[in-house]
Amino acid sequence: MSTPETSRFVRLRVELVLEVDDVEAVTGAALARIAEDDEMPDTERAHAEGAVTEDTAEALAYLVDPFDLVGDVPGVELQQASWSSELIDYDPDSPDWDLGEDDVDGDEEEGDDGGERSVR
């Protein structure tokens, strides 16, 4: 009798809701991160700078990096990551924000989500 092979790949889903108290600090940090990226072409840099200046969600997408969450975890290597950010209306007392519910519908529809980044 043989045992079925188990996948070595794990999908880890994380959802965060952040309250931005200082938009200028977030925007400034994102602009600094973009300026430090020596490999970013000038046309992409100009687009990124405009995007983070106009949209706080876009600025956060430049500052949050999933690799930072798992980079020091022994025995794992990040294979693929994508993340997005969007401005939302948030009511912590609403049952719509129950973090105990699983997302059983699968992947969300793609749309204009504000900042969206991907790494492979």
N, C-alpha and C positions, 0 to 999 in steps of 0.2 A: 504494500500500500504506500503510495507516495503522497507527500504533503504538498498542497498548492504553494507556489512561490508567492511571497509577499513583496509588494512594491517597496522600493527603497525611497520613493518620493512621497512627500507629505505636503499637502496644501494647508497653510496656516492663514486663517482669515482674522484680521484685526480691524475693528472699527473704533475710531476715536472721535469724540466731539470736543473741540477746543474752543475756549473763549479767548478772543484776542482783545487784550486791554490796551495795547500800544501798537497801532497799525504802523507807525513810522519805524519803530524798532524792528518789526517783522520785515517790512519792505527794505530797510537798510541792511539787515542781515542777508536777505536774499540777493540784493545787489552786490554785496561783498562776496558772496559765494560765487556768483556769476563772474565777477571780476577776477577771482582767483583761478578760474578754470582756464588754464593755458591752452587746452586742446579744443576749445569751443571756437568755431569759425566766427569771423566778425559779423556776418549777416545774421547768424543764429544768436549771437550775443546781443545785437541791437533789438531783435525781436523779443528775446527773453527779458531784457531790461524794461522794454515797454510793457510787456505783459505783467511783470511783477509790480510795476509802478501803478498800474491801473486796477489790479485785482489782488486783494489780500490772500484769497484762496490759491491763486497762482503762486504767490510768494511762498506760501507754506509748502506747496508741492516741490519747490526748489530746496527747501530747508529740511524736509523730512526724507530720510533715506532708510528703506527697509534693511539695507545691509548693516546699518548701525545696530539694529535689533538682534541680528543673528551672527554678526561677524566674529564675535568671540566665543560662540557656542562650540564646544569641542565635538568633533565627529560629524559636523554638517558643513555643506557648501551650498551657498545660495545659487540656484540654477536659473531662476527667472523671477522677476518681481514687477508688478505694476501697481500704481496707486494713483488716486485722484483726490481732489479736494473741491469743495463747493461751499458757497455761503448758504446757510440754512436758517429756517426758523426753528428754534429749539425751545421746548417746554419740558423740563425734567419731570413734571408731574403727569404728563400725558402718557397713556398706555402705549402709544406708538413708539415710545423710546425705551421700551422694556428690553434691556440688554440680555435677558435670560432667554429670549426667543431665538431659535436658529433660523437662518436664512435658507429655507427649504426650496425656494423658487430657483435657486442656482444663481448664475451670474446676472448682474443688473444690466439693464439696457444701456447701450452706449449713447451718449448725447453730449450736450455742452455742459460738462461738469466742472467748469472752471479749470483749475490746473490738473493736468494728468501727465504722469511720467512713467517710463518703463525702462527696465534694465534686463539684459540677458547676458 
